């Protein structure tokens, strides 16, 4: 269900002086929204139909906006020229958490052609492939994060060490404890609802100050756009209320990790029948052949696409036994120790992938999930036997890569990644992951100073 506003509605709101600012944006490699703010009247007259431009280094820089050598898409030699942002009118929405502001997302083009390395382009390609084979994907992402009483400026000034979680107690499902954070969480729910994102619920998670937000499922592109908007809104609402939040998948070694679980189901081309469910199936759970093969492909290629789920060195610190983050590649019915948890029944039957962290780029994570599953159907890949009991203690199962070195080696040698996404995309993100790894390895951490400064 797309509840965004139309172009004509936006034009009316601008004429009524209800909107005076329009943000144009697209996701960068980190999944962050980057773009511009336009005067609304100028936007309507000069930008809405024609789009706008941005520097190509936005898909070839690091998190600090430093120019990084080694990318083919942009460089000093090529002059860091412009890319064109072709606006997607289906994404227009009110940014209700901002004053009199609307936002519209778009696709990055060069010479009137989609830039392959752009995360939104990568996802759209996999959606188109699925559609060409008669499938529609429906999915939702659960998103966890931490809320702190520190402002972002105070957190930075204290090197993110003296952080005050917004709750003093573990709060998983605890209504009394979550009431203490409701002034922030209710704002987030209300603003998202008024911005066209249907929130199902929020709940406290396991660790101090940890929250989860769940939204209604939709098509993958809309869900990725919504996911990015949720993160943007959550940060900006926190900033305006002198609080801070983080989507790090592991912000503290003594706290639980934050995930981005993907709930996915496969439907017919009209979106009316869930193809994972077959009432005539002889299987115990009435699952179809499409379910079996999609799951088989997703599991087989999990090691190949792991970096799209865990893109940073810190991401891998989330995978700890008995932490509700997976450590073995397995599947089961409603078992949170497994990597792939099967939930729902009949039309709601779906696969929950528990690998991605909250820091994953949703466009890349969704694209990788769809690609692996569709390949499984094409090649009729059977999944391994269903797991029962505690997957953490089952040593017969394949282990998830537990550090970025292992994840990168799997990505680098993967023929699947190159075949599905193309060599250019593989090289681009392989370079991106390696840059993050090399910067991490050069850093002298607070842990190292505390441990070694005066004792060696």
C-alpha positions as CSV (number, residue, x, y, z in Angstrom):
1,X,0.0,0.0,0.0
2,X,1.5,3.3,-1.1
3,X,0.2,6.2,0.9
4,X,2.4,8.9,-0.6
5,X,0.9,12.0,-2.1
6,X,0.6,12.8,-5.8
7,X,2.3,15.5,-7.8
8,X,-0.9,17.4,-8.1
9,X,-1.5,17.2,-4.3
10,X,2.1,18.6,-3.8
11,X,1.4,21.4,-6.2
12,X,-1.8,22.3,-4.3
13,X,0.0,22.2,-1.0
14,X,2.7,24.6,-2.3
15,X,0.0,27.0,-3.7
16,X,-1.7,26.9,-0.3
17,X,1.7,27.8,1.4
18,X,1.4,24.5,3.4
19,X,4.8,23.4,1.9
20,X,7.7,25.8,1.6
21,X,10.6,23.3,1.3
22,X,11.1,20.2,-0.8
23,X,13.9,17.8,-0.2
24,X,15.3,15.8,-3.1
25,X,17.3,12.7,-2.1
26,X,18.8,9.4,-3.0
27,X,20.5,6.7,-0.9
28,X,24.3,6.5,-0.8
29,X,26.4,3.4,-0.3
30,X,25.8,3.6,3.5
31,X,22.0,3.8,2.9
32,X,22.0,7.4,4.1
33,X,19.8,9.9,2.2
34,X,21.8,12.6,0.5
35,X,20.5,15.5,-1.6
36,X,19.2,19.1,-1.5
37,X,16.6,21.4,-0.1
38,X,14.6,23.5,-2.6
39,X,12.3,26.4,-2.3
40,X,9.0,24.8,-2.9
41,X,7.8,27.2,-5.7
42,X,11.1,26.9,-7.6
43,X,10.9,23.1,-7.2
44,X,7.5,23.0,-8.8
45,X,8.5,25.2,-11.7
46,X,12.0,24.0,-12.4
47,X,12.7,20.7,-10.7
48,X,9.7,18.4,-10.4
49,X,9.6,17.4,-14.0
50,X,13.3,17.7,-14.9
51,X,15.1,16.4,-11.8
52,X,18.3,17.9,-10.4
53,X,22.0,17.1,-10.3
54,X,24.6,16.1,-7.7
55,X,28.3,15.3,-7.6
56,X,29.2,11.7,-8.6
57,X,31.5,11.5,-5.6
58,X,28.5,10.8,-3.4
59,X,28.7,7.2,-4.6
60,X,32.5,7.1,-4.2
61,X,33.3,8.7,-0.9
62,X,33.5,7.5,2.7
63,X,31.3,8.3,5.6
64,X,33.2,11.5,6.3
65,X,32.6,12.6,2.7
66,X,36.3,12.1,1.9
67,X,37.2,11.4,-1.7
68,X,38.4,7.9,-1.9
69,X,40.7,6.7,-4.8
70,X,40.1,3.4,-6.5
71,X,36.4,3.8,-7.6
72,X,35.7,3.6,-11.3
73,X,32.5,5.7,-11.0
74,X,34.4,8.9,-9.9
75,X,37.9,10.2,-9.4
76,X,40.1,13.3,-9.6
77,X,41.2,12.1,-13.0
78,X,37.6,12.1,-14.2
79,X,37.0,15.5,-12.6
80,X,34.2,14.5,-10.1
81,X,31.4,15.5,-12.5
82,X,27.7,15.5,-12.0
83,X,25.1,12.7,-12.0
84,X,21.4,13.4,-12.7
85,X,18.8,12.6,-10.1
86,X,15.6,11.4,-11.9
87,X,12.8,12.0,-9.4
88,X,10.3,9.2,-8.7
89,X,6.9,10.8,-8.3
90,X,5.7,7.7,-6.5
91,X,7.9,8.7,-3.6
92,X,6.5,12.2,-2.8
93,X,5.5,12.5,0.8
94,X,5.1,15.0,3.5
95,X,8.1,15.0,5.9
96,X,5.8,15.6,8.8
97,X,8.6,15.7,11.4
98,X,10.0,18.8,9.6
99,X,8.2,22.1,9.3
100,X,6.2,22.6,6.0
101,X,8.5,20.2,4.2
102,X,8.0,17.5,1.6
103,X,10.5,14.9,0.4
104,X,10.9,13.0,-2.9
105,X,13.4,10.3,-3.8
106,X,14.9,9.5,-7.1
107,X,17.3,7.4,-9.2
108,X,20.8,8.3,-10.1
109,X,21.5,8.6,-13.9
110,X,24.6,9.3,-16.0
111,X,24.0,10.1,-19.7
112,X,20.3,9.2,-19.3
113,X,21.2,5.7,-18.0
114,X,20.7,4.4,-14.5
115,X,24.0,4.2,-12.6
116,X,24.5,0.5,-11.9
117,X,26.4,1.1,-8.7
118,X,23.6,3.1,-7.1
119,X,21.8,1.1,-4.3
120,X,18.4,2.0,-5.6
121,X,19.3,0.9,-9.2
122,X,20.6,-2.4,-7.8
123,X,17.4,-3.2,-6.1
124,X,15.2,-2.1,-9.0
125,X,17.1,-4.5,-11.3
126,X,16.4,-7.5,-9.0
127,X,12.7,-6.5,-8.7
128,X,12.5,-6.4,-12.5
129,X,14.1,-9.8,-12.8
130,X,11.6,-11.3,-10.4
131,X,8.7,-9.7,-12.2
132,X,10.0,-11.0,-15.6
133,X,9.7,-14.5,-14.1
134,X,6.1,-13.9,-12.9
135,X,6.9,-13.1,-9.3
136,X,6.0,-10.3,-7.0
137,X,8.0,-9.9,-3.7
138,X,6.4,-8.6,-0.6
139,X,8.5,-7.8,2.5
140,X,9.0,-5.8,5.6
141,X,12.0,-5.0,7.7
142,X,12.0,-4.9,11.5
143,X,14.5,-2.2,12.7
144,X,16.1,-2.0,16.1
145,X,18.1,0.9,17.5
146,X,19.2,2.5,20.8
147,X,17.8,5.7,22.3
148,X,20.0,7.9,24.6
149,X,19.3,10.9,26.7
150,X,22.6,12.5,25.5
151,X,22.4,15.1,22.7
152,X,24.4,14.2,19.6
153,X,26.8,17.1,20.4
154,X,27.4,15.8,24.0
155,X,27.9,12.3,22.7
156,X,30.5,13.5,20.3
157,X,32.3,15.7,22.8
158,X,32.6,12.6,25.1
159,X,33.8,10.4,22.3
160,X,30.5,8.3,22.7
161,X,31.8,6.8,25.9
162,X,29.6,8.4,28.7
163,X,26.3,7.5,27.1
164,X,23.1,7.5,29.0
165,X,20.6,5.0,27.6
166,X,17.0,6.2,27.9
167,X,16.1,3.4,30.2
168,X,17.9,2.1,33.3
169,X,16.5,-1.5,33.0
170,X,16.1,-4.1,30.4
171,X,12.7,-3.5,28.7
172,X,11.8,-6.3,26.3
173,X,8.0,-6.0,26.1
174,X,7.9,-4.3,29.5
175,X,5.2,-1.6,29.3
176,X,6.3,0.2,32.4
177,X,9.8,0.7,31.1
178,X,8.8,1.6,27.6
179,X,6.5,4.3,29.0
180,X,9.7,6.1,30.0
181,X,10.6,6.5,26.4
182,X,7.1,7.0,25.0
183,X,7.5,10.8,24.7
184,X,10.1,10.0,21.9
185,X,8.6,6.8,20.4
186,X,5.1,8.2,20.2
187,X,6.4,11.2,18.2
188,X,8.2,8.8,15.9
189,X,5.1,6.7,15.2
190,X,2.8,9.8,14.7
191,X,5.2,11.6,12.4
192,X,5.8,8.5,10.3
193,X,2.1,7.8,10.0
194,X,1.5,11.4,8.8
195,X,4.4,10.9,6.4
196,X,2.8,7.9,4.6
197,X,4.4,5.1,6.5
198,X,2.0,2.7,8.3
199,X,3.6,1.8,11.6
200,X,2.3,-1.4,13.1
201,X,3.9,-1.1,16.5
202,X,7.0,-0.2,18.6
203,X,8.3,-2.2,21.5
204,X,11.2,-2.2,23.9
205,X,14.0,-4.6,23.1
206,X,16.4,-6.6,25.4
207,X,19.0,-4.0,26.3
208,X,18.9,-0.7,28.1
209,X,17.4,1.9,25.8
210,X,16.9,-0.5,22.9
211,X,13.8,-0.1,20.8
212,X,12.2,-1.9,17.8
213,X,9.8,-0.4,15.1
214,X,7.7,-2.6,12.9
215,X,5.9,-1.3,9.8
216,X,3.4,-2.8,7.4
217,X,4.8,-4.9,4.6
218,X,4.8,-3.7,1.0
219,X,6.8,-4.1,-2.2
220,X,10.6,-4.1,-1.9
221,X,11.4,-0.7,-3.4
222,X,8.7,1.1,-1.3
223,X,10.0,-0.8,1.8
224,X,13.6,0.3,1.2
225,X,12.5,3.9,0.7
226,X,10.4,3.7,3.8
227,X,13.2,2.1,5.8
228,X,15.6,5.0,4.8
229,X,12.9,7.6,5.7
230,X,12.4,5.9,9.1
231,X,16.1,6.2,9.9
232,X,16.2,9.8,8.7
233,X,13.1,10.8,10.7
234,X,14.2,8.9,13.8
235,X,17.6,10.7,13.9
236,X,16.1,14.1,13.2
237,X,13.3,13.8,15.8
238,X,15.9,12.7,18.3
239,X,18.1,15.7,17.4
240,X,15.1,18.1,17.8
241,X,14.3,16.7,21.2
242,X,17.9,16.9,22.5
243,X,18.3,13.1,22.4
244,X,20.4,10.8,20.2
245,X,20.0,7.3,18.7
246,X,22.2,4.9,16.9
247,X,21.6,2.2,14.3
248,X,25.0,0.6,14.9
249,X,24.5,-3.2,14.8
250,X,26.7,-3.4,18.0
251,X,27.2,-0.1,19.8
252,X,28.6,-1.6,23.0
253,X,30.2,-5.0,23.8
254,X,28.0,-5.5,26.9
255,X,24.7,-4.7,25.1
256,X,22.7,-6.7,22.6
257,X,23.1,-6.1,18.9
258,X,20.5,-4.3,16.8
259,X,19.1,-6.1,13.8
260,X,17.2,-5.5,10.6
261,X,15.2,-8.7,10.2
262,X,13.7,-9.2,6.8
263,X,10.3,-10.8,6.4
264,X,9.8,-11.9,2.8
265,X,7.2,-13.8,0.8
266,X,6.8,-14.6,-2.8
267,X,3.5,-13.9,-4.7
268,X,2.1,-14.3,-8.1
269,X,2.4,-11.5,-10.7
270,X,-1.0,-10.0,-9.6
271,X,0.0,-10.0,-5.9
272,X,-3.1,-12.1,-4.9
273,X,-1.7,-15.5,-4.0
274,X,1.2,-16.3,-1.7
275,X,3.3,-18.8,-3.6
276,X,5.0,-20.0,-0.5
277,X,1.8,-21.7,0.6
278,X,0.3,-24.7,-1.0
279,X,-2.8,-26.2,0.7
280,X,-2.4,-29.4,-1.3
281,X,1.2,-29.9,-0.3
282,X,2.2,-33.1,1.4
283,X,4.8,-31.3,3.5
284,X,4.0,-30.8,7.2
285,X,3.8,-27.1,7.0
286,X,1.9,-26.9,3.6
287,X,4.9,-25.2,1.9
288,X,5.2,-25.1,-1.8
289,X,8.1,-26.0,-4.2
290,X,8.7,-22.3,-4.7
291,X,9.1,-21.9,-0.9
292,X,11.5,-24.8,-0.8
293,X,13.7,-23.6,-3.7
294,X,13.6,-19.9,-2.7
295,X,14.8,-20.9,0.8
296,X,17.4,-23.2,-0.6
297,X,18.9,-20.5,-2.8
298,X,18.8,-17.9,0.0
299,X,20.6,-20.3,2.3
300,X,23.2,-21.5,-0.3
301,X,24.2,-18.0,-1.1
302,X,24.1,-16.6,2.4
303,X,27.9,-16.6,2.7
304,X,28.3,-14.8,-0.7
305,X,25.9,-12.0,0.2
306,X,26.8,-11.7,3.9
307,X,28.7,-8.5,3.4
308,X,25.5,-6.8,2.1
309,X,23.9,-7.8,5.5
310,X,27.0,-6.9,7.6
311,X,29.0,-4.2,5.8
312,X,31.3,-2.9,8.5
313,X,33.9,-4.4,10.9
314,X,31.7,-3.6,13.8
315,X,28.7,-5.4,12.2
316,X,30.3,-8.8,12.8
317,X,30.5,-8.2,16.6
318,X,26.7,-8.7,16.8
319,X,27.0,-12.4,16.0
320,X,27.3,-13.8,19.5
321,X,26.0,-17.1,20.7
322,X,22.8,-17.0,22.7
323,X,22.3,-13.3,21.8
324,X,19.3,-13.8,19.4
325,X,21.7,-13.0,16.5
326,X,22.5,-16.0,14.4
327,X,25.8,-17.8,14.4
328,X,25.0,-20.8,12.2
329,X,23.2,-21.1,8.9
330,X,20.0,-23.0,9.5
331,X,16.3,-22.8,9.1
332,X,13.4,-23.8,11.4
333,X,9.8,-23.2,12.2
334,X,9.5,-20.2,14.6
335,X,12.9,-20.7,16.3
336,X,14.9,-17.6,17.0
337,X,18.2,-19.5,17.2
338,X,18.0,-20.1,13.5
339,X,19.2,-17.9,10.7
340,X,16.0,-18.4,8.7
341,X,12.9,-18.5,10.8
342,X,9.6,-19.6,9.2
343,X,6.6,-17.8,10.5
344,X,2.9,-17.2,9.6
345,X,0.5,-19.6,7.9
346,X,-1.4,-19.7,4.7
347,X,-1.4,-16.2,3.1
348,X,0.9,-14.8,5.8
349,X,3.5,-17.6,5.4
350,X,6.9,-16.0,5.1
351,X,10.7,-16.4,5.7
352,X,12.4,-14.2,8.3
353,X,16.1,-13.7,7.6
354,X,17.8,-12.8,10.9
355,X,21.3,-12.0,9.5
356,X,21.1,-8.3,8.6
357,X,22.1,-5.7,11.2
358,X,20.4,-2.3,11.7
359,X,23.4,-0.8,9.9
360,X,22.8,-2.6,6.6
361,X,21.8,-0.6,3.5
362,X,18.2,-1.8,2.9
363,X,18.4,-1.5,-0.9
364,X,21.5,-3.8,-1.0
365,X,20.1,-6.2,1.6
366,X,16.8,-6.6,-0.1
367,X,18.4,-6.9,-3.6
368,X,20.7,-9.7,-2.3
369,X,17.9,-11.6,-0.7
370,X,15.7,-11.5,-3.8
371,X,18.6,-12.5,-6.1
372,X,19.6,-15.5,-3.9
373,X,16.0,-16.7,-3.6
374,X,15.2,-16.4,-7.3
375,X,18.4,-18.2,-8.2
376,X,17.3,-21.0,-5.9
377,X,14.0,-21.3,-7.8
378,X,15.8,-21.2,-11.2
379,X,18.2,-23.9,-10.2
380,X,15.8,-25.9,-8.0
381,X,18.1,-25.7,-5.0
382,X,16.9,-27.7,-2.0
383,X,17.5,-26.4,1.5
384,X,19.3,-28.5,4.0
385,X,17.3,-30.4,6.6
386,X,15.2,-28.4,9.0
387,X,16.9,-27.6,12.3
388,X,15.3,-28.3,15.6
389,X,16.4,-27.2,19.1
390,X,19.3,-24.8,19.7
391,X,21.2,-23.9,16.5
392,X,23.9,-22.2,18.5
393,X,25.1,-25.5,20.0
394,X,24.6,-27.6,16.8
395,X,28.2,-28.0,15.5
396,X,27.0,-29.9,12.4
397,X,25.7,-26.6,10.9
398,X,27.7,-24.2,8.8
399,X,29.0,-21.2,10.8
400,X,28.3,-17.6,9.7
401,X,31.4,-15.6,9.1
402,X,32.3,-13.9,12.4
403,X,34.6,-11.2,11.2
404,X,35.0,-8.9,8.2
405,X,38.1,-10.8,6.9
406,X,36.0,-14.0,6.5
407,X,33.1,-12.1,5.0
408,X,35.2,-10.2,2.5
409,X,37.0,-13.4,1.3
410,X,33.6,-15.0,0.6
411,X,32.4,-11.9,-1.2
412,X,35.6,-11.6,-3.3
413,X,35.6,-15.2,-4.5
414,X,31.9,-15.3,-5.2
415,X,30.9,-16.0,-8.8
416,X,27.3,-15.6,-7.8
417,X,27.8,-11.9,-6.9
418,X,29.4,-11.2,-10.2
419,X,26.9,-13.1,-12.2
420,X,23.9,-11.6,-10.6
421,X,25.0,-8.0,-10.0
422,X,27.7,-7.6,-12.6
423,X,31.5,-7.2,-12.3
424,X,31.3,-3.4,-12.0
425,X,28.9,-3.5,-9.0
426,X,30.9,-6.3,-7.4
427,X,34.2,-4.4,-7.8
428,X,32.6,-1.1,-6.5
429,X,31.3,-2.6,-3.3
430,X,34.3,-4.9,-2.7
431,X,36.4,-1.7,-2.8
432,X,33.9,0.0,-0.4
433,X,34.1,-2.9,2.1
434,X,37.9,-3.0,1.9
435,X,38.1,0.7,2.6
436,X,36.0,0.3,5.8
437,X,38.2,-2.6,6.8
438,X,41.5,-0.8,6.2
439,X,40.4,2.3,8.1
440,X,39.3,0.1,11.0
441,X,42.6,-1.7,11.1
442,X,44.6,1.5,11.2
443,X,42.6,3.0,14.1
444,X,44.0,2.9,17.7
445,X,40.9,2.3,19.8
446,X,39.9,3.4,23.3
447,X,40.0,-0.3,24.3
448,X,43.7,-0.5,23.3
449,X,44.6,2.6,25.1
450,X,42.8,1.5,28.3
451,X,44.5,-1.9,28.2
452,X,48.0,-1.0,27.1
453,X,48.8,2.7,27.8
454,X,50.6,2.2,31.1
455,X,50.8,-1.5,31.6
456,X,53.2,-2.6,28.9
